[in-house]
Each structure stands twice: as structure tokens, then as C-alpha cells.
């Protein structure tokens, strides 16, 4: 942990958000957008403080008015919103990603994921031009599953297709 690889212009950091890794990676740069994928491995009492540290670290290296998308499985929506409220205030929107493949292991197999949309700071609402380049925005996103390695039910929910991230 703590190793920083310079891959030309891109950089890859193996680190822990609790030890300032994201600030080290960003340096003097500020993000205008972040896509944070929540992989839950903790129980609820430990999860909210851990998520607060993660999104707080992302907010600390973001510009005023930056947009953060925080992806989560449906059954962790309450914890995500509780962690996000003190950092972002109210959510701008809640997006539903409809995946092309259902996950394994549940009575009703999940084929969707929620993505909270938040703003960093108190800047005014976004001035989004609707139908930009012929594209209509909706809070229901339909994208196929991303190709991922490994096995298990978590990979289907947490591997995002590149097009989903690019269109955000």
C-alpha cells in the first residue's frame, strides 16, 4: 500500500483513503466529477463511517460544484444517504442503472443498482442544456453488463460499463 505508479499521464495508486491516498494522487488538481463505486464488505455500523471517509476524501479533492455519482446496491441506500448527507447535503437525484444481467444468489435476483447524484459545495444548480447533441437525460440508465473477471454475485453489481461512466 502507498505505491504510486506513473503510467505516462495516468497514475495508479494502491492505497487507503483513510491515510490520505486520494489527496496524494490528486496533488494540486481538483476533480469536476467523481464516480464512486461502493463495495460493501462491512456491517452497517462500520459501513457508514467508512463510506463517510471515502466520499469525504473525494469531496476534499474536488472543485466547488463538482458532481459525484455514488453507486450502491439497493439494500444499502439508507446507509449511503446517511453517510452522504453531512458531506453533500441533499441528493440532486437518485439514478437507477438497469443492468443487462441479474446477479446471483437472491430470491429476486437484482438487475439494477442505485446511483446517488450529489454536488460538492453550495454552488447553484447545474445549468444543463436538455437534449444536448440529441441526447435526452433520464434518471433511468440502461447499459449492458461490464466484462469482469472473477466470480460471485458482487461482480455483476460493481463492474460498470465504460459507456455508463462516460455518459454520466
N, C-alpha and C positions, 0 to 999 in steps of 0.2 A: 504493500500500500504506500501511496505517496509518489510513485513513479510517474513522471510526465514524459510522454513520447512526442517528439516533434516529427510530424509526418508531412513535411513541406509546410503549407499554410495551416492545414488542420492539425489539431493537437488531441491527444488522448490521455486522460488522467485516470489512474487507478487510485481511488481514494475514498475517503469518508467525509460526507457533508458536515459531520459534527466537528471535524478538525480543520475546517477552512479550505477544503479541497477545491470547491467551486470558485471561490474568490481567487485562489492561486491560478486556476485555469483561465479565468476571465481577465486577470490583470487589470488594466485601466479601461478595458472595453465594457460596454453596457449592452445588455440584450434588449431588443424590442419585442421579442416573442420567445416564449418558452413552452415546450410540450413536456409535461412531467407525467411519467407513467408510474402509477402506484402499484407496486407488487407487495401484497400483504403477506408477511410472514410472522407478524406479531399479533398477539391478542389485543382486543380493543383498548384496554387501559394503557398499554405500552405503545400502541399504534398512533394515537393522536399526538402525543408529544414528539414522536419520531417524525411523523409527517409534518408537524409544525416546523421542526428544524429544517427539513428538506425544502419546503416551499418558502420558508423564511430566507434560507440561503439563496434560493433562486431570485426572490424579490430584491435582496440586497445587491445583486449584481445586474439588476435590470433598470432600464431608464424609466422615468416618470411616465405613466400612461401605457407602459408595456402590457401586452396581453399574455396571460398564462392559461394554457389549457391543461387541466389535471384529469387524467384518465383514471377510472376506478371501476371495479366490479360493482354491480348494483347493490349488493348487500353491505357495502362499506360506504355508501353515500352519506349517511349521517355522520360518520367519523370524519370523512373528508371535509364536509361542510363545517363541522365544529373546529377542525384544525385551520381551515381557510379563513373563517370569519375574523379573527383578530388581526390577520395579516393583510387581507384584501378588503374586508368589508363584505357587502352583499355580492353574490354572484351576478355576473352580467347575463348569463344564460346557462342552461343545462342542455347539453347536446346528447343525442342518442346515436351511437355508432351501431348500425346493424351489420353484423359480420356475415360472411357467406357460409360459415361453418359453425355448428354448435359445439360447445365444449363438452367434455366427457364428465360423467360422474354425478350428475344431479337428477332428481326426479323429473324436473323440467330442465332440460339442458339449455344453458344460457347461449343465446346467439346475439347478444347485444352487450354494450358497455356504455356507461355514462361518462361524459367528459364535461367537467365543470369549466366554465369560461369566466376568468377573473381579470381585473385591471389592477395594476400596481399604482399606488398613489391615488391622488384625488383629482387628477386632470379630468376635463369634461368628457362626456360620452364620445365614442368614436364617430367620426363623420364618414360613414361607409356609403359609397355610391352603389345603390342597388343595381342589379343586372350588369355589373361590370363585365365587360367582354362577353356579354351574352349569358352570364352565369347568375342564376338565382340562388341566394343563400337560404338555407333552411337549418333548423336545429335537429334534423334527422339526416344522418350521413349514411350512405350505403356504399361500402367498399368491401372488396373481397378480402379474404384472409391473407395475411403476410406469410411468406415462406419462413419457416423457423426450424431450428434444429432442436433435437431432444424429444422428450415425450412427456406426457402428462397433461392434465386439463389446464394448467396455468398458461401454457404456451399460446393457446388459442386466444385467450383474453388479453395477453400482454405483448404480442408481436403486432406492431402497427404497420400497415402498408405504407410505402413511401408516398403514394398519391394522397392518402389521408392527411399526412403531415404537411405536404406541400400545399394542399388546398386550404388548410386551416388559416 
